[in-house]
Amino acid sequence: MKAHRPRPPHFPGDHSHAEWRDHTVPYVIVAALFVLAITLIVWVVDPAPPKTITMSAGPHDSSFLVAADQYKKILAHNGITLKVLESDGSVQNLQRLLDPKQHVDLALVQGGVADGLDTSSLMSLGSVFYIPVVVFYRGTGISELSELEGKRIAIGREGSGTRLLALKLLEANGIEPGGDTVLVPSDGLQAATQLVAGDVDAAILNGDSATRGLMLRLLRVPGISVMNFDEASAYTRLFPYLDEIDLPPGVLDLKHRIPPDTIHLISPTVELVARTGLHPAISDLLIEAAQEVHGMPGLLQHAGEFPSPIAHEYQISEDAQRYYKTGKSFLYRTLPFWLASIGDRTLVLLLPVAVLLFPAMRLIPALYRWRVRSRIYRYYGALIAIERGALADSTEEERKQLFAELDHIEASLSHLRMPLAYADAFYVLREHVGFVRVRLAAQGSPP
């Protein structure tokens, strides 16, 4: 029993559409691959800056929260939404940054709270302001923390950066929890009230708890003094995140010359810390906002001193280093942020586009050759099937059908449009059609 021959392939009488597809398909395929490659490059190498970022700030009415709200207003002018979260302070801010589940992009972090933690996933955009350590005590003549041993000291509330820093400084002076010294968990106005009332003998104030107004009120109380850190230089050597700053005479009150003499203080700096995945364009906007917010002169700083690229506990990001050296790029200086972002990403794409363009141009002729040759090969596939049918023991009716298929192939070839470069292949194909016809005729008389 003979196997059933498959139906012969269909050859159209009008080849204009096939010719149009031969010219169009290679370009469509290359264009699709090109767009896919560029999309992957944009997504992986240079994604668009996010429209919303999250920042962990500080307690209500704190300088951290005030600064974050100012950042929020400045970023809004460039179409970026800054979501500000209140927190207990630097310790919680750092915990949020280190926890990926918190989805916090950046935070204000006081120096000295990262000891023992792996901060390799974080980077600094620079130091933004001082938060000095100010020690008030009852009596006079104290210039070393070790002299407070055995007394009652207010060192800050539980979980605060003030308490963490105070414990480190006291420990360096031989004062540790559980000894003769009583460490009271209070800060700010509460600690000052306890000091005035005599409930504590000293209060270590830091940051928002050491405001100008509070320091003036305490210095006007008889029997209360501020400690002069004579060993300030030693502290900055032992604790790299500390800086030495001075309160010159009369800086708090010129009329009454408060303080009467220069007071040496030590101070950690607050750094703008972000995760390493922060977009470079957002990094530039944040540093620009920090310059606007913290660049003015103040009680503890000179004009232009902050933000500063000097890092203490976290590595300065490469984008921040570039910004501090050269400032904003030309596009971001001259164009709106959204338009500059598009232009910047376009420039980044020029090199990979050029690299991909040359292979793509070589791919189009190869695809075109494949399309043209595939049309010729379809005819050869049909001829092979007819020849095999001729070699088999076929009936007269089957040979008539094979001749009809040959006639159909020749009719199709008479309308086939073939590029001149492939004319030789076209005429060879027509010769092979005649060869198969002679082979088929040799098996019996044609109809």
C-alpha positions as CSV (number, residue, x, y, z in Angstrom):
1,M,0.0,0.0,0.0
2,K,1.5,3.3,-1.0
3,A,2.0,6.1,1.5
4,H,-0.2,9.1,1.0
5,R,1.7,12.0,-0.6
6,P,1.4,15.3,1.2
7,R,-0.4,18.1,-0.5
8,P,1.9,20.2,-2.7
9,P,2.8,23.7,-1.3
10,H,0.9,26.7,-2.4
11,F,2.6,29.0,-4.9
12,P,0.8,32.4,-5.4
13,G,0.2,33.7,-8.9
14,D,0.9,37.3,-7.8
15,H,4.3,37.7,-6.2
16,S,4.1,41.4,-5.4
17,H,3.1,40.8,-1.8
18,A,5.9,38.3,-1.3
19,E,8.4,40.7,-2.7
20,W,7.1,43.5,-0.4
21,R,7.5,41.1,2.6
22,D,11.1,40.2,1.5
23,H,12.0,43.9,1.8
24,T,10.0,44.7,4.9
25,V,10.4,41.7,7.2
26,P,14.2,42.1,7.7
27,Y,13.8,45.7,8.7
28,V,10.9,44.8,11.1
29,I,12.9,42.0,12.7
30,V,16.0,44.2,13.2
31,A,14.0,47.1,14.5
32,A,12.3,44.9,17.0
33,L,15.6,43.4,18.2
34,F,17.1,46.9,18.4
35,V,14.2,48.3,20.4
36,L,14.4,45.3,22.8
37,A,18.1,45.8,23.3
38,I,17.8,49.5,24.0
39,T,14.9,48.9,26.4
40,L,17.0,46.4,28.3
41,I,20.0,48.8,28.4
42,V,17.7,51.6,29.7
43,W,16.1,49.4,32.3
44,V,19.3,47.8,33.6
45,V,22.0,50.5,33.0
46,D,20.3,53.8,33.3
47,P,16.7,53.6,34.6
48,A,14.6,56.8,34.9
49,P,14.8,58.6,38.3
50,P,11.9,57.7,40.6
51,K,9.1,60.2,41.1
52,T,8.8,59.4,44.8
53,I,11.4,58.7,47.5
54,T,11.1,58.1,51.2
55,M,13.2,59.8,54.0
56,S,13.3,59.0,57.7
57,A,13.8,62.2,59.6
58,G,13.3,62.7,63.3
59,P,10.9,63.5,66.2
60,H,8.2,66.1,65.9
61,D,9.5,69.7,65.8
62,S,13.1,68.4,65.7
63,S,15.8,70.0,63.5
64,F,15.9,66.8,61.6
65,L,12.2,67.0,60.7
66,V,12.4,70.7,59.9
67,A,15.3,70.1,57.5
68,A,13.5,67.1,55.8
69,D,10.4,69.3,55.3
70,Q,12.6,71.9,53.6
71,Y,14.1,69.3,51.3
72,K,10.5,68.2,50.5
73,K,9.5,71.7,49.3
74,I,12.7,72.1,47.2
75,L,12.4,68.6,45.5
76,A,8.8,69.3,44.7
77,H,9.8,72.2,42.4
78,N,11.5,69.5,40.3
79,G,8.6,67.1,40.2
80,I,10.0,64.7,42.9
81,T,7.8,63.8,45.8
82,L,9.7,63.3,49.1
83,K,7.8,61.2,51.6
84,V,9.0,62.2,55.1
85,L,8.7,59.8,58.0
86,E,8.9,60.8,61.7
87,S,11.2,58.7,63.9
88,D,12.8,58.6,67.3
89,G,16.1,59.9,65.9
90,S,19.3,58.7,64.4
91,V,19.2,55.2,65.8
92,Q,15.9,54.4,64.3
93,N,16.8,56.2,61.0
94,L,19.8,53.9,60.6
95,Q,17.8,50.8,61.5
96,R,15.3,51.8,58.8
97,L,18.0,52.3,56.2
98,L,19.5,48.9,56.9
99,D,16.2,47.1,56.8
100,P,15.2,46.5,53.1
101,K,11.6,45.8,54.2
102,Q,11.2,49.4,55.4
103,H,11.7,50.9,51.9
104,V,13.4,54.0,53.2
105,D,15.8,55.6,50.6
106,L,17.7,58.1,52.8
107,A,17.8,59.6,56.3
108,L,19.6,62.1,58.5
109,V,22.0,60.1,60.8
110,Q,24.1,61.5,63.6
111,G,27.7,60.4,63.8
112,G,28.5,57.8,66.4
113,V,25.5,55.5,66.1
114,A,26.8,53.0,63.5
115,D,29.4,51.2,65.7
116,G,29.3,47.5,65.2
117,L,26.9,47.6,62.3
118,D,27.5,46.6,58.7
119,T,26.9,49.8,56.7
120,S,28.4,48.6,53.4
121,S,24.9,48.9,51.8
122,L,24.8,52.6,52.6
123,M,26.6,55.7,51.3
124,S,26.9,59.3,52.4
125,L,25.9,62.4,50.3
126,G,27.9,64.6,52.8
127,S,27.8,66.1,56.2
128,V,25.1,68.8,56.6
129,F,25.3,70.3,60.1
130,Y,26.8,70.1,63.6
131,I,24.9,68.9,66.7
132,P,27.3,69.8,69.5
133,V,27.7,68.0,72.9
134,V,27.1,70.6,75.7
135,V,27.5,69.5,79.3
136,F,25.9,71.7,82.0
137,Y,26.7,71.0,85.7
138,R,26.1,72.4,89.1
139,G,29.2,74.1,90.5
140,T,32.3,75.4,88.8
141,G,35.7,74.3,87.7
142,I,34.9,71.0,85.9
143,S,36.7,70.5,82.6
144,E,36.7,66.7,82.3
145,L,33.9,64.2,82.2
146,S,35.8,61.9,84.5
147,E,35.1,64.5,87.3
148,L,31.4,63.6,87.1
149,E,32.0,60.1,88.4
150,G,29.7,59.3,91.4
151,K,27.2,62.1,90.4
152,R,23.7,62.0,88.9
153,I,23.9,62.7,85.1
154,A,21.1,63.1,82.6
155,I,22.3,61.4,79.5
156,G,19.3,61.3,77.2
157,R,16.2,59.1,76.7
158,E,16.3,55.5,75.8
159,G,17.0,54.8,72.1
160,S,18.2,58.4,71.3
161,G,21.4,59.3,69.6
162,T,22.2,61.6,72.5
163,R,22.2,58.7,75.0
164,L,24.3,56.4,72.7
165,L,26.9,59.1,72.3
166,A,26.9,60.1,76.0
167,L,27.5,56.5,77.0
168,K,30.5,56.2,74.7
169,L,32.0,59.5,76.0
170,L,31.5,58.5,79.6
171,E,32.9,55.0,79.0
172,A,36.1,56.6,77.6
173,N,36.4,58.4,80.9
174,G,35.9,55.3,83.0
175,I,32.2,55.9,83.8
176,E,29.9,52.9,83.0
177,P,26.4,51.9,83.8
178,G,26.0,50.0,87.0
179,G,28.7,51.9,88.9
180,D,28.5,54.6,91.5
181,T,27.4,57.1,88.9
182,V,23.6,57.4,88.4
183,L,22.6,57.7,84.7
184,V,19.2,59.4,84.3
185,P,17.2,58.8,81.0
186,S,16.1,62.4,80.3
187,D,17.2,65.1,77.9
188,G,16.2,68.5,76.6
189,L,13.9,70.7,78.7
190,Q,13.3,67.8,81.1
191,A,17.0,67.4,81.8
192,A,17.4,71.1,82.2
193,T,14.5,71.4,84.6
194,Q,16.0,68.5,86.7
195,L,19.4,70.3,86.7
196,V,17.9,73.6,87.9
197,A,15.8,71.8,90.5
198,G,18.8,69.9,91.8
199,D,17.5,66.4,90.8
200,V,20.6,65.8,88.8
201,D,24.1,67.1,89.1
202,A,24.9,67.3,85.3
203,A,23.1,67.1,82.0
204,I,24.6,66.1,78.7
205,L,22.7,67.9,76.0
206,N,23.1,67.2,72.3
207,G,21.5,68.5,69.1
208,D,18.0,69.8,69.5
209,S,18.3,69.6,73.3
210,A,21.1,72.2,73.2
211,T,19.3,75.1,71.6
212,R,20.5,78.7,71.9
213,G,17.6,79.7,74.1
214,L,18.0,76.8,76.5
215,M,21.7,77.4,76.8
216,L,21.1,81.1,77.6
217,R,18.5,80.2,80.3
218,L,20.8,77.7,82.0
219,L,23.8,80.0,81.9
220,R,21.8,82.7,83.6
221,V,20.9,80.4,86.5
222,P,23.2,81.0,89.5
223,G,25.4,77.9,90.3
224,I,25.1,76.3,86.9
225,S,28.1,76.2,84.5
226,V,28.9,74.9,81.1
227,M,31.9,72.5,80.8
228,N,34.8,73.5,78.6
229,F,36.3,70.5,76.8
230,D,40.0,71.2,77.3
231,E,40.6,67.8,75.8
232,A,38.6,68.4,72.7
233,S,41.5,67.5,70.4
234,A,41.9,64.2,72.1
235,Y,38.2,63.4,71.6
236,T,38.4,64.1,67.9
237,R,41.4,61.7,67.6
238,L,39.7,58.9,69.6
239,F,36.3,59.4,67.9
240,P,36.8,60.2,64.2
241,Y,33.2,61.2,63.8
242,L,33.6,64.1,66.2
243,D,34.8,67.6,65.4
244,E,36.1,70.4,67.6
245,I,34.1,73.6,67.5
246,D,34.3,76.8,69.6
247,L,31.7,79.1,71.1
248,P,33.4,82.5,71.0
249,P,32.7,85.1,73.8
250,G,29.4,86.8,73.5
251,V,28.1,84.6,70.7
252,L,24.9,83.7,72.8
253,D,24.4,87.2,74.1
254,L,26.6,90.1,73.0
255,K,25.1,92.7,75.4
256,H,25.8,90.6,78.5
257,R,28.9,88.8,77.0
258,I,27.5,85.3,77.3
259,P,29.6,83.2,77.4
260,P,32.3,85.4,78.9
261,D,35.2,83.2,77.5
262,T,35.7,80.9,74.6
263,I,34.1,77.5,75.2
264,H,35.6,74.5,73.5
265,L,33.0,71.9,72.5
266,I,33.0,68.6,70.6
267,S,30.3,67.8,68.1
268,P,29.3,64.9,65.8
269,T,28.0,65.9,62.4
270,V,24.8,64.8,60.8
271,E,25.2,63.1,57.5
272,L,22.7,62.6,54.7
273,V,22.9,58.9,54.3
274,A,21.3,56.9,51.5
275,R,21.2,53.4,50.1
276,T,23.6,52.6,47.4
277,G,20.9,52.2,44.8
278,L,19.9,55.9,44.9
279,H,19.6,57.4,41.4
280,P,22.4,59.8,40.5
281,A,19.9,62.5,39.4
282,I,18.1,62.3,42.8
283,S,21.5,62.5,44.5
284,D,22.3,65.7,42.8
285,L,18.9,67.2,43.7
286,L,19.4,66.3,47.4
287,I,22.8,67.8,47.6
288,E,21.5,70.9,45.9
289,A,18.7,71.1,48.4
290,A,21.2,70.6,51.3
291,Q,23.2,73.5,50.0
292,E,20.1,75.7,50.0
293,V,19.1,74.6,53.5
294,H,22.4,74.3,55.3
295,G,24.7,76.6,53.4
296,M,23.9,79.8,55.3
297,P,26.1,80.9,58.2
298,G,24.9,80.1,61.7
299,L,25.8,79.9,65.4
300,L,28.2,77.0,64.8
301,Q,29.2,77.2,61.2
302,H,30.5,79.6,58.5
303,A,28.7,80.3,55.2
304,G,29.3,77.5,52.7
305,E,30.7,75.1,55.3
306,F,27.9,72.7,54.7
307,P,27.1,70.4,53.0
308,S,30.6,69.0,53.1
309,P,32.1,66.0,51.2
310,I,34.0,65.0,54.3
311,A,32.7,61.6,55.4
312,H,33.0,60.3,58.9
313,E,31.4,56.9,59.1
314,Y,30.0,56.2,55.7
315,Q,31.8,56.3,52.3
316,I,31.0,59.3,50.2
317,S,29.2,58.1,47.0
318,E,30.8,58.6,43.6
319,D,27.9,60.7,42.4
320,A,28.3,63.0,45.4
321,Q,32.1,63.3,44.9
322,R,31.4,64.3,41.3
323,Y,28.9,66.9,42.3
324,Y,31.1,68.5,44.9
325,K,33.9,68.8,42.3
326,T,32.1,69.9,39.2
327,G,28.5,70.7,40.3
328,K,25.5,69.9,38.2
329,S,26.0,68.8,34.6
330,F,25.3,71.2,31.7
331,L,22.0,69.6,30.9
332,Y,20.7,69.9,34.5
333,R,21.9,73.5,34.8
334,T,20.2,74.6,31.6
335,L,17.1,72.5,31.3
336,P,14.1,71.5,33.5
337,F,14.8,68.4,35.6
338,W,12.5,66.1,33.6
339,L,13.9,67.2,30.3
340,A,17.5,67.1,31.5
341,S,16.8,63.5,32.7
342,I,15.7,62.4,29.3
343,G,18.6,64.1,27.6
344,D,21.1,62.6,30.0
345,R,19.8,59.1,29.5
346,T,19.8,59.7,25.8
347,L,23.5,60.6,25.9
348,V,24.2,57.5,27.9
349,L,22.6,55.4,25.2
350,L,24.6,56.8,22.3
351,L,27.5,54.5,22.8
352,P,25.5,51.2,23.1
353,V,23.3,52.4,20.2
354,A,26.4,52.9,18.0
355,V,27.8,49.5,19.0
356,L,24.5,47.8,18.1
357,L,23.8,49.8,14.9
358,F,26.7,48.3,12.9
359,P,25.8,44.6,13.5
360,A,22.2,45.5,12.9
361,M,23.0,47.0,9.5
362,R,24.9,43.9,8.5
363,L,22.0,41.7,9.7
364,I,19.5,43.2,7.3
365,P,21.1,42.0,4.1
366,A,21.6,38.6,5.6
367,L,17.9,38.4,6.5
368,Y,16.9,39.6,3.0
369,R,19.1,36.9,1.4
370,W,17.5,34.3,3.6
371,R,14.0,35.5,2.6
372,V,14.7,35.4,-1.1
373,R,16.5,32.0,-1.0
374,S,13.7,30.5,1.2
375,R,11.3,31.3,-1.7
376,I,13.5,29.5,-4.1
377,Y,13.9,26.5,-1.7
378,R,10.2,26.1,-1.5
379,Y,10.1,25.3,-5.3
380,Y,13.0,22.9,-4.9
381,G,11.1,21.1,-2.1
382,A,8.1,20.7,-4.4
383,L,10.4,19.4,-7.3
384,I,12.0,16.8,-5.0
385,A,8.5,15.6,-4.0
386,I,7.5,15.3,-7.7
387,E,10.6,13.5,-8.7
388,R,10.2,11.0,-5.9
389,G,6.6,10.5,-7.1
390,A,7.9,9.9,-10.7
391,L,10.4,7.3,-9.5
392,A,7.7,5.4,-7.7
393,D,5.3,3.0,-9.4
394,S,2.6,5.4,-10.2
395,T,-0.6,5.1,-12.1
396,E,-1.6,7.1,-15.1
397,E,-3.9,9.3,-12.9
398,E,-1.1,10.0,-10.5
399,R,1.3,11.0,-13.3
400,K,-1.3,13.4,-14.5
401,Q,-1.5,15.0,-11.1
402,L,2.4,15.3,-11.0
403,F,2.3,17.0,-14.4
404,A,-0.4,19.3,-13.2
405,E,1.9,20.2,-10.2
406,L,4.8,20.9,-12.6
407,D,2.5,23.2,-14.7
408,H,1.5,25.0,-11.6
409,I,5.1,25.5,-10.6
410,E,6.0,26.9,-14.0
411,A,3.0,29.2,-14.0
412,S,4.1,30.5,-10.7
413,L,7.7,31.0,-11.8
414,S,6.5,33.0,-14.8
415,H,5.2,35.7,-12.4
416,L,8.0,35.4,-9.9
417,R,9.9,38.7,-9.2
418,M,13.5,38.0,-8.5
419,P,16.3,40.5,-7.7
420,L,18.9,40.6,-10.4
421,A,21.5,39.4,-8.0
422,Y,19.6,36.1,-7.8
423,A,18.8,35.7,-11.6
424,D,21.3,32.9,-11.9
425,A,19.5,30.9,-9.2
426,F,16.2,31.7,-10.9
427,Y,17.2,30.3,-14.3
428,V,18.9,27.3,-12.7
429,L,15.6,26.6,-11.0
430,R,13.7,26.8,-14.3
431,E,16.2,24.3,-15.8
432,H,15.6,21.9,-13.0
433,V,11.8,22.2,-13.5
434,G,12.5,21.1,-17.1
435,F,14.7,18.3,-15.9
436,V,12.0,16.9,-13.6
437,R,9.5,17.2,-16.4
438,V,11.8,15.0,-18.7
439,R,12.3,12.6,-15.8
440,L,8.5,12.3,-15.3
441,A,7.9,11.9,-19.0
442,A,10.3,9.0,-19.2
443,Q,8.1,7.0,-16.8
444,G,5.2,7.1,-19.2
445,S,3.5,9.1,-22.0
446,P,2.5,12.6,-20.9
447,P,-1.2,13.6,-21.2
